[in-house]
Amino acid sequence: MNSQLKSFTRLKTSLITGKTIILTDYTYDTLQLMNHLWDEGFINGYSTISLNKHTKLKIFVKHKHKQAVLKSLQTVSKFNRKPRKSLKAIWKTLDTLTLTIVKTPKGLSSSLSCKKQRFSGSPLLHVC
């Protein structure tokens, strides 16, 4: 199973179970995703941990009134099939209530930063 998919699945299950701390595999894409979620205020933060020669990410999920701030995490495209969206299509799909994570040649980026930097890419996640 893809390590990105594992990380996204662990985040989704933590929303359901109400966990405050999640351990997931450390990858560059997961680190970029955590940076975007932290910048938008969906998580309290993260730290790296070394466990038996493997590096893990410890993610601190943000809660308000015993409910997670991150309400839903939906995958847009499958990891083996990534349809690309042009810059024009990304402009049309802007929703101010959700954060869309887009896979670009430069790595993971939000739809808003794709628009600012004029990148196109394949959308991976919608975060609410």
DSSP file with accessible surface (Angstrom, degrees, kcal/mol):
  #  RESIDUE AA STRUCTURE BP1 BP2  ACC     N-H-->O    O-->H-N    N-H-->O    O-->H-N    TCO  KAPPA ALPHA  PHI   PSI    X-CA   Y-CA   Z-CA
    1    1 A M              0   0  169      0, 0.0     2,-0.1     0, 0.0     5,-0.0   0.000 360.0 360.0 360.0 143.4    0.0    0.0    0.0
    2    2 A N     >  -     0   0   68      1,-0.1     4,-2.0     2,-0.0     5,-0.1  -0.381 360.0-134.8 -65.9 138.4    1.2    3.5   -0.8
    3    3 A S  H  > S+     0   0   35      1,-0.2     4,-2.1     2,-0.2    22,-0.2   0.840 105.7  54.9 -67.4 -31.2    2.6    5.4    2.2
    4    4 A Q  H  > S+     0   0   10      2,-0.2     4,-2.4     1,-0.2    -1,-0.2   0.935 107.8  49.1 -63.9 -45.2    0.7    8.5    1.3
    5    5 A L  H  > S+     0   0   56      1,-0.2     4,-2.5     2,-0.2    -2,-0.2   0.890 109.3  52.8 -63.1 -37.3   -2.5    6.6    1.2
    6    6 A K  H  X S+     0   0   76     -4,-2.0     4,-2.5     2,-0.2    -1,-0.2   0.926 109.5  48.9 -61.4 -44.9   -1.7    5.1    4.6
    7    7 A S  H  X S+     0   0    2     -4,-2.1     4,-2.0     2,-0.2    -2,-0.2   0.921 112.8  46.6 -63.3 -43.3   -1.2    8.6    6.1
    8    8 A F  H  X S+     0   0    2     -4,-2.4     4,-2.3     1,-0.2    -1,-0.2   0.898 112.1  51.2 -66.9 -37.4   -4.4    9.9    4.6
    9    9 A T  H  X S+     0   0   64     -4,-2.5     4,-2.5     2,-0.2     5,-0.2   0.905 108.9  50.8 -65.5 -41.1   -6.3    6.9    5.9
   10   10 A R  H  X S+     0   0   88     -4,-2.5     4,-1.8     1,-0.2    -1,-0.2   0.889 110.1  50.1 -64.8 -37.9   -4.9    7.3    9.4
   11   11 A L  H  X S+     0   0    1     -4,-2.0     4,-1.4     2,-0.2    -2,-0.2   0.924 111.1  49.0 -64.4 -43.1   -5.9   10.9    9.4
   12   12 A K  H  X S+     0   0   83     -4,-2.3     4,-1.3     1,-0.2     3,-0.2   0.913 111.7  48.0 -63.8 -42.7   -9.5   10.0    8.3
   13   13 A T  H  X S+     0   0   65     -4,-2.5     4,-2.6     1,-0.2     5,-0.2   0.842 106.3  57.9 -69.3 -29.6   -9.8    7.3   11.0
   14   14 A S  H  X>S+     0   0    2     -4,-1.8     4,-1.8     1,-0.2     5,-0.9   0.839 102.2  55.6 -68.0 -30.0   -8.5    9.7   13.6
   15   15 A L  H  <5S+     0   0   35     -4,-1.4    53,-0.2    -3,-0.2    -1,-0.2   0.902 111.9  43.2 -65.0 -38.8  -11.4   12.0   12.7
   16   16 A I  H  <5S+     0   0  145     -4,-1.3    -2,-0.2     1,-0.2    -1,-0.2   0.924 120.2  39.5 -73.1 -44.3  -13.9    9.2   13.4
   17   17 A T  H  <5S-     0   0   89     -4,-2.6    -2,-0.2     1,-0.0    -1,-0.2   0.659 103.8-124.3 -84.4 -16.3  -12.3    7.9   16.6
   18   18 A G  T  <5 +     0   0   42     -4,-1.8    -3,-0.2    -5,-0.2    -4,-0.1   0.762  46.2 168.2  82.0  23.9  -11.4   11.2   18.1
   19   19 A K      < -     0   0  122     -5,-0.9    -1,-0.2    -6,-0.2     3,-0.1  -0.385  27.4-159.3 -68.6 150.6   -7.7   10.6   18.6
   20   20 A T  S    S+     0   0   84      1,-0.2    41,-2.2    40,-0.1     2,-0.4   0.664  76.4  42.8-102.7 -21.4   -5.5   13.5   19.4
   21   21 A I  E     -A   60   0A  75     39,-0.2     2,-0.4     2,-0.0    -1,-0.2  -0.993  64.3-172.7-130.2 133.8   -2.1   12.0   18.3
   22   22 A I  E     -A   59   0A  11     37,-2.2    37,-3.1    -2,-0.4     2,-0.5  -0.980  11.4-152.8-125.7 136.9   -1.4   10.0   15.2
   23   23 A L  E     +A   58   0A  78     -2,-0.4     2,-0.3    35,-0.2    35,-0.2  -0.938  28.0 161.0-105.8 129.4    1.8    8.2   14.2
   24   24 A T  E     -A   57   0A   1     33,-2.1    33,-3.1    -2,-0.5     2,-0.1  -0.930  43.8 -79.3-142.8 165.0    2.4    7.8   10.5
   25   25 A D  E     -A   56   0A  39     -2,-0.3     2,-0.7    31,-0.2    31,-0.2  -0.369  45.3-118.3 -66.7 145.8    5.3    7.1    8.1
   26   26 A Y        +     0   0   96     29,-1.6     2,-0.3     4,-0.1    29,-0.2  -0.753  47.6 152.1 -89.0 114.7    7.6   10.0    7.3
   27   27 A T     >  -     0   0   34     -2,-0.7     4,-2.3     1,-0.1     5,-0.2  -0.945  54.6-114.1-133.2 163.1    7.6   10.9    3.6
   28   28 A Y  H  > S+     0   0  149     -2,-0.3     4,-2.3     1,-0.2     5,-0.2   0.912 117.3  49.3 -63.9 -41.6    8.3   14.1    1.8
   29   29 A D  H  > S+     0   0   25      2,-0.2     4,-2.4     1,-0.2    -1,-0.2   0.894 110.4  50.4 -66.3 -38.6    4.7   14.4    0.5
   30   30 A T  H  > S+     0   0    0      2,-0.2     4,-2.5     1,-0.2    -1,-0.2   0.912 109.9  51.1 -65.5 -38.7    3.3   13.7    4.0
   31   31 A L  H  X S+     0   0   30     -4,-2.3     4,-2.1     2,-0.2    -2,-0.2   0.920 110.4  48.7 -64.4 -41.2    5.5   16.4    5.5
   32   32 A Q  H  X S+     0   0   25     -4,-2.3     4,-2.1     2,-0.2    -2,-0.2   0.908 110.5  51.4 -65.1 -40.1    4.3   18.8    2.8
   33   33 A L  H  X S+     0   0    0     -4,-2.4     4,-2.6     1,-0.2     5,-0.2   0.927 109.2  50.2 -61.9 -43.3    0.7   17.9    3.5
   34   34 A M  H  X S+     0   0    0     -4,-2.5     4,-2.5     1,-0.2     5,-0.2   0.883 107.5  54.4 -63.8 -37.0    1.3   18.5    7.3
   35   35 A N  H  X S+     0   0   57     -4,-2.1     4,-2.4     2,-0.2    -1,-0.2   0.927 110.8  45.6 -61.7 -42.6    2.8   21.9    6.5
   36   36 A H  H  X S+     0   0   35     -4,-2.1     4,-1.9     2,-0.2    -2,-0.2   0.915 113.7  48.4 -67.5 -42.4   -0.3   22.9    4.6
   37   37 A L  H  <>S+     0   0    0     -4,-2.6     5,-2.7     2,-0.2     6,-0.8   0.873 113.4  47.9 -65.6 -35.7   -2.7   21.6    7.2
   38   38 A W  H ><5S+     0   0  133     -4,-2.5     3,-0.8    -5,-0.2    -2,-0.2   0.915 109.9  51.8 -71.3 -40.2   -0.7   23.4    9.9
   39   39 A D  H 3<5S+     0   0  112     -4,-2.4    -2,-0.2     1,-0.2    -1,-0.2   0.868 111.9  47.0 -62.6 -36.0   -0.6   26.7    8.0
   40   40 A E  T 3<5S-     0   0  106     -4,-1.9    -1,-0.2    -5,-0.2    -2,-0.2   0.523 117.3-113.6 -84.6  -7.3   -4.4   26.5    7.5
   41   41 A G  T < 5S+     0   0   23     -3,-0.8    -3,-0.2    -4,-0.5    -2,-0.1   0.694  80.1 122.9  87.2  20.1   -5.0   25.7   11.2
   42   42 A F  S   <S+     0   0   29     -5,-2.7    20,-0.9    -6,-0.2    28,-0.5   0.729  74.9  33.2 -85.6 -23.7   -6.4   22.2   10.9
   43   43 A I  E    S-B   61   0A   2     -6,-0.8    18,-0.2    18,-0.2    -2,-0.1  -0.924  71.7-132.7-128.5 157.2   -3.7   20.6   13.1
   44   44 A N  E    S-     0   0A  95     16,-2.5     2,-0.3    -2,-0.3    17,-0.2   0.735  71.2 -77.6 -77.6 -25.0   -1.8   21.8   16.2
   45   45 A G  E     -B   60   0A  11     15,-1.0    15,-2.8     2,-0.0    -1,-0.3  -0.947  40.4-118.4 155.2-172.2    1.5   20.6   14.8
   46   46 A Y  E     -B   59   0A  62     -2,-0.3     2,-0.3    13,-0.2    13,-0.2  -0.974  13.3-162.2-155.8 161.8    3.7   17.6   14.2
   47   47 A S  E     -B   58   0A  47     11,-1.9    11,-3.3    -2,-0.3     2,-0.4  -0.976  23.2-115.3-145.5 158.9    7.1   16.3   15.2
   48   48 A T  E     -B   57   0A  84     -2,-0.3     2,-0.4     9,-0.2     9,-0.2  -0.785  28.6-171.9 -99.0 142.3    9.5   13.6   13.8
   49   49 A I  E     -B   56   0A  46      7,-2.6     7,-3.4    -2,-0.4     2,-0.6  -0.992  18.3-139.2-132.5 138.9   10.3   10.5   15.9
   50   50 A S  E     +B   55   0A 100     -2,-0.4     2,-0.5     5,-0.2     5,-0.2  -0.891  25.3 175.9 -99.5 119.7   12.9    7.8   15.2
   51   51 A L  E >   -B   54   0A  76      3,-3.4     3,-1.6    -2,-0.6    -2,-0.0  -0.966  68.2 -28.2-126.7 112.8   11.6    4.3   16.1
   52   52 A N  T 3  S-     0   0  152     -2,-0.5    -1,-0.1     1,-0.3     3,-0.1   0.916 125.2 -46.5  49.6  53.9   13.8    1.3   15.3
   53   53 A K  T 3  S+     0   0  212      1,-0.2     2,-0.4    -3,-0.0    -1,-0.3   0.602 120.8 107.6  66.8  11.4   15.7    2.9   12.4
   54   54 A H  E <   - B   0  51A 126     -3,-1.6    -3,-3.4   -29,-0.0     2,-0.5  -0.971  65.0-136.5-117.4 137.4   12.4    4.2   10.9
   55   55 A T  E     - B   0  50A  64     -2,-0.4   -29,-1.6    -5,-0.2     2,-0.3  -0.791  25.8-175.3 -94.5 131.4   11.4    7.9   11.0
   56   56 A K  E     -AB  25  49A  47     -7,-3.4    -7,-2.6    -2,-0.5     2,-0.5  -0.854  22.3-127.9-121.4 157.5    7.8    8.6   11.9
   57   57 A L  E     -AB  24  48A   0    -33,-3.1   -33,-2.1    -2,-0.3     2,-0.7  -0.923  13.3-153.9-104.1 131.0    5.6   11.7   12.1
   58   58 A K  E     -AB  23  47A  68    -11,-3.3   -11,-1.9    -2,-0.5     2,-0.5  -0.931  17.1-162.7-104.2 112.6    3.7   12.4   15.2
   59   59 A I  E     -AB  22  46A   2    -37,-3.1   -37,-2.2    -2,-0.7     2,-0.7  -0.846  10.2-150.7-104.2 131.1    0.7   14.5   14.3
   60   60 A F  E     -AB  21  45A  65    -15,-2.8   -16,-2.5    -2,-0.5   -15,-1.0  -0.877  16.7-145.4-103.2 108.5   -1.3   16.5   16.9
   61   61 A V  E     - B   0  43A   7    -41,-2.2     2,-0.3    -2,-0.7   -18,-0.2  -0.527  15.2-125.4 -77.5 135.8   -4.9   16.8   15.8
   62   62 A K        -     0   0   62    -20,-0.9     7,-2.5    -2,-0.2     8,-0.5  -0.655  29.2-171.3 -85.0 133.7   -6.6   20.1   16.7
   63   63 A H  E     -C   68   0B  56     -2,-0.3     2,-0.4     5,-0.3     5,-0.2  -0.956  14.1-169.2-126.0 145.0   -9.8   19.9   18.7
   64   64 A K  E >  S-C   67   0B 135      3,-3.1     3,-1.3    -2,-0.4    -2,-0.0  -0.992  81.8 -10.2-130.9 124.6  -12.4   22.5   19.7
   65   65 A H  T 3  S-     0   0  181     -2,-0.4    -1,-0.1     1,-0.3     3,-0.1   0.911 129.7 -55.7  54.0  45.8  -15.1   21.5   22.2
   66   66 A K  T 3  S+     0   0  204      1,-0.2     2,-0.4    -3,-0.0    -1,-0.3   0.654 119.4 105.1  63.6  18.4  -14.1   17.8   21.9
   67   67 A Q  E <  S-C   64   0B 133     -3,-1.3    -3,-3.1     0, 0.0    -1,-0.2  -0.987  77.0-108.4-126.1 141.6  -14.6   17.8   18.1
   68   68 A A  E     -C   63   0B  18     -2,-0.4    -5,-0.3    -5,-0.2   -25,-0.1  -0.369  13.8-141.7 -67.5 140.8  -11.8   17.8   15.6
   69   69 A V  S    S+     0   0   34     -7,-2.5     2,-0.9   -27,-0.2    -1,-0.1   0.879  92.6  75.6 -67.8 -36.6  -11.3   21.0   13.6
   70   70 A L        +     0   0    3     -8,-0.5    -2,-0.1   -28,-0.5     3,-0.1  -0.639  64.9 177.1 -77.6 103.2  -10.6   18.9   10.5
   71   71 A K        +     0   0  142     57,-1.9     2,-0.3    -2,-0.9    -1,-0.2   0.900  57.5   4.5 -83.1 -43.5  -14.1   17.8    9.7
   72   72 A S        -     0   0   33     56,-1.5    56,-2.4     2,-0.0     2,-0.4  -0.999  48.2-166.1-146.1 151.6  -13.5   15.8    6.5
   73   73 A L  E     -D  127   0C   5     -2,-0.3     2,-0.5    54,-0.2    54,-0.2  -0.954  19.4-178.2-137.0 107.5  -10.7   14.6    4.3
   74   74 A Q  E     -D  126   0C 110     52,-2.5    52,-2.5    -2,-0.4     2,-0.4  -0.945  23.6-133.2-117.1 131.8  -11.8   13.3    0.9
   75   75 A T  E     -D  125   0C  65     -2,-0.5    50,-0.3    50,-0.2     3,-0.1  -0.648  16.3-170.2 -80.0 134.4   -9.5   11.9   -1.8
   76   76 A V        +     0   0   62     48,-3.2     2,-0.3    -2,-0.4    48,-0.2   0.874  69.0  19.6 -90.8 -45.9  -10.3   13.4   -5.2
   77   77 A S  S    S-     0   0   11     47,-0.6    -1,-0.3    46,-0.2     5,-0.1  -0.913  83.4-107.1-126.5 154.0   -8.2   11.1   -7.4
   78   78 A K        -     0   0  127      3,-0.4     3,-0.2    -2,-0.3    -2,-0.0  -0.422  29.1-121.3 -75.3 154.1   -6.7    7.7   -6.9
   79   79 A F  S    S+     0   0   30      1,-0.2     3,-0.2    -2,-0.1    -1,-0.1   0.770 112.3  48.2 -71.7 -23.7   -3.0    7.5   -6.5
   80   80 A N  S    S+     0   0  127      1,-0.2     2,-0.5     0, 0.0    -1,-0.2   0.719 116.7  44.2 -88.7 -19.4   -2.5    5.2   -9.5
   81   81 A R        +     0   0  162     -3,-0.2    -3,-0.4     2,-0.0    -1,-0.2  -0.934  68.3 175.7-124.7 109.0   -4.6    7.4  -11.7
   82   82 A K        -     0   0   81     -2,-0.5     2,-0.3    -3,-0.2    -3,-0.1  -0.839  15.5-156.6-117.3  93.6   -3.9   11.1  -11.4
   83   83 A P        -     0   0   82      0, 0.0     2,-0.2     0, 0.0    -2,-0.0  -0.527  19.7-130.9 -69.4 131.7   -5.9   13.3  -13.8
   84   84 A R        -     0   0  146     -2,-0.3     2,-0.4    38,-0.2    38,-0.3  -0.586  14.8-151.8 -83.5 145.2   -4.1   16.6  -14.4
   85   85 A K  B     -G  121   0D  71     36,-3.3    36,-1.5    -2,-0.2     2,-0.0  -0.959  14.9-128.2-115.0 137.6   -6.0   19.9  -14.1
   86   86 A S     >  -     0   0   65     -2,-0.4     4,-2.1    34,-0.2     5,-0.2  -0.253  29.3-104.6 -75.0 168.5   -5.0   22.9  -16.0
   87   87 A L  H  > S+     0   0   31      1,-0.2     4,-2.1     2,-0.2     5,-0.2   0.896 122.8  54.8 -62.0 -36.6   -4.5   26.2  -14.4
   88   88 A K  H  > S+     0   0  147      1,-0.2     4,-1.5     2,-0.2    -1,-0.2   0.909 107.8  48.8 -64.4 -40.8   -7.8   27.4  -15.8
   89   89 A A  H  > S+     0   0   31      1,-0.2     4,-1.2     2,-0.2    -1,-0.2   0.869 109.2  52.9 -67.9 -35.1   -9.7   24.4  -14.3
   90   90 A I  H  < S+     0   0    4     -4,-2.1     3,-0.3     1,-0.2    -2,-0.2   0.904 106.3  53.6 -67.0 -37.5   -8.1   25.1  -10.9
   91   91 A W  H >< S+     0   0  135     -4,-2.1     3,-0.9     1,-0.2    -1,-0.2   0.891 108.5  50.3 -62.0 -37.7   -9.3   28.7  -11.1
   92   92 A K  H 3< S+     0   0  162     -4,-1.5    -1,-0.2     1,-0.2    -2,-0.2   0.778 106.5  54.8 -73.2 -26.5  -12.8   27.5  -11.7
   93   93 A T  T 3< S+     0   0   61     -4,-1.2     2,-0.3    -3,-0.3    -1,-0.2   0.195  72.4 136.1 -96.3  18.3  -12.9   25.1   -8.8
   94   94 A L    <   +     0   0   79     -3,-0.9     2,-0.4    -4,-0.1     5,-0.1  -0.512  26.5 178.2 -69.7 124.4  -11.9   27.5   -6.0
   95   95 A D    >   -     0   0   76     -2,-0.3     3,-0.7     3,-0.3     5,-0.1  -0.995  21.3-154.0-125.5 123.1  -14.0   27.0   -3.0
   96   96 A T  T 3  S+     0   0  125     -2,-0.4    -1,-0.1     1,-0.2    -2,-0.0   0.706  91.7  56.8 -73.4 -17.8  -13.2   29.2    0.0
   97   97 A L  T 3  S+     0   0  143     31,-0.0     2,-0.3     2,-0.0    -1,-0.2   0.665 106.0  52.2 -87.6 -18.0  -14.5   26.8    2.6
   98   98 A T  S <  S-     0   0   29     -3,-0.7     2,-0.5    30,-0.1    -3,-0.3  -0.863  71.4-136.9-119.3 155.5  -12.3   23.9    1.5
   99   99 A L  E     -E  127   0C  14     28,-2.7    28,-3.1    -2,-0.3     2,-0.5  -0.948  18.6-156.9-107.2 124.0   -8.6   23.4    1.0
  100  100 A T  E     -E  126   0C   8     -2,-0.5    11,-1.8    26,-0.2     2,-0.5  -0.923   4.7-150.1-105.2 124.3   -7.7   21.4   -2.1
  101  101 A I  E     -EF 125 110C   0     24,-2.3    23,-3.3    -2,-0.5    24,-1.4  -0.837  16.5-165.6 -93.8 126.2   -4.2   19.8   -2.0
  102  102 A V  E     -EF 123 109C   3      7,-3.8     7,-2.4    -2,-0.5     2,-0.7  -0.931  18.4-134.8-117.8 134.7   -2.8   19.5   -5.5
  103  103 A K  E     +EF 122 108C  48     19,-3.2    19,-2.2    -2,-0.4     5,-0.2  -0.805  36.2 172.9 -87.8 115.2    0.2   17.3   -6.6
  104  104 A T  E >   - F   0 107C   9      3,-2.6     3,-1.8    -2,-0.7    17,-0.1  -0.695  50.5 -98.6-114.1 171.0    2.4   19.5   -8.8
  105  105 A P  T 3  S+     0   0  105      0, 0.0     3,-0.1     0, 0.0    16,-0.1   0.786 126.2  54.0 -61.6 -22.0    5.9   18.9  -10.4
  106  106 A K  T 3  S-     0   0  151      1,-0.3     2,-0.3     0, 0.0    -3,-0.0   0.412 123.8 -96.6 -90.0   0.1    7.3   20.9   -7.4
  107  107 A G  E <  S-F  104   0C   9     -3,-1.8    -3,-2.6     2,-0.0    -1,-0.3  -0.772  71.7 -14.7 117.7-164.6    5.5   18.7   -4.8
  108  108 A L  E     +F  103   0C   8     -2,-0.3     2,-0.3    -5,-0.2    -5,-0.2  -0.543  67.3 166.0 -76.5 142.5    2.2   19.1   -2.9
  109  109 A S  E     -F  102   0C  10     -7,-2.4    -7,-3.8    -2,-0.2     2,-0.2  -0.971  36.1-107.0-150.0 159.2    0.7   22.5   -3.0
  110  110 A S  E  >  -F  101   0C  11     -2,-0.3     4,-2.0    -9,-0.2    -9,-0.2  -0.522  34.1-114.0 -85.0 160.6   -2.7   24.1   -2.1
  111  111 A S  H  > S+     0   0    9    -11,-1.8     4,-1.9     1,-0.2     5,-0.1   0.880 116.6  54.8 -64.0 -33.6   -5.0   25.3   -4.9
  112  112 A L  H  > S+     0   0   85      1,-0.2     4,-2.1     2,-0.2    -1,-0.2   0.928 108.8  46.0 -66.9 -41.9   -4.5   28.9   -3.8
  113  113 A S  H  > S+     0   0   24      1,-0.2     4,-2.5     2,-0.2    -1,-0.2   0.832 108.7  57.6 -71.9 -27.2   -0.7   28.7   -4.1
  114  114 A C  H  X>S+     0   0    0     -4,-2.0     5,-2.2     2,-0.2     4,-0.9   0.902 107.8  47.7 -63.9 -40.1   -1.1   26.9   -7.5
  115  115 A K  H  <5S+     0   0    8     -4,-1.9     3,-0.3     3,-0.2    -2,-0.2   0.910 113.1  47.2 -66.9 -42.0   -3.0   29.9   -8.7
  116  116 A K  H  <5S+     0   0  160     -4,-2.1    -2,-0.2     1,-0.2    -1,-0.2   0.898 120.2  37.7 -66.1 -40.1   -0.5   32.4   -7.3
  117  117 A Q  H  <5S-     0   0  116     -4,-2.5    -1,-0.2    -5,-0.1    -2,-0.2   0.459 108.8-123.2 -92.3  -1.7    2.5   30.5   -8.7
  118  118 A R  T  <5 +     0   0  178     -4,-0.9     2,-0.3    -3,-0.3    -3,-0.2   0.917  57.3 150.1  60.4  49.7    0.7   29.6  -12.0
  119  119 A F      < -     0   0   51     -5,-2.2     2,-0.3    -6,-0.1    -1,-0.2  -0.823  33.3-153.8-106.1 151.7    1.1   25.8  -11.6
  120  120 A S        +     0   0   42     -2,-0.3     2,-0.3   -30,-0.0   -34,-0.2  -0.783  29.7 137.0-113.7 164.9   -1.1   23.0  -12.9
  121  121 A G  B     -G   85   0D   0    -36,-1.5   -36,-3.3    -2,-0.3   -17,-0.2  -0.977  52.4 -66.7-179.2-170.0   -1.4   19.6  -11.3
  122  122 A S  E     - E   0 103C   4    -19,-2.2   -19,-3.2    -2,-0.3     2,-0.2  -0.910  45.5-125.3-108.3 125.9   -3.6   16.8  -10.2
  123  123 A P  E     + E   0 102C  11      0, 0.0   -21,-0.3     0, 0.0   -46,-0.2  -0.472  31.3 172.0 -70.6 136.9   -5.9   17.3   -7.2
  124  124 A L  E     +     0   0C   1    -23,-3.3   -48,-3.2     1,-0.3   -47,-0.6   0.779  55.5  16.9-108.8 -48.0   -5.4   14.8   -4.4
  125  125 A L  E     -DE  75 101C   1    -24,-1.4   -24,-2.3   -50,-0.3     2,-0.5  -0.963  46.9-151.5-135.9 148.7   -7.5   15.9   -1.4
  126  126 A H  E     -DE  74 100C  58    -52,-2.5   -52,-2.5    -2,-0.3     2,-0.5  -0.988  23.4-164.6-111.8 127.3  -10.3   18.2   -0.3
  127  127 A V  E      DE  73  99C   0    -28,-3.1   -28,-2.7    -2,-0.5   -54,-0.2  -0.949 360.0 360.0-116.7 127.7  -10.0   19.2    3.3
  128  128 A C              0   0   45    -56,-2.4   -57,-1.9    -2,-0.5   -56,-1.5  -0.949 360.0 360.0-120.2 360.0  -12.9   20.8    5.2
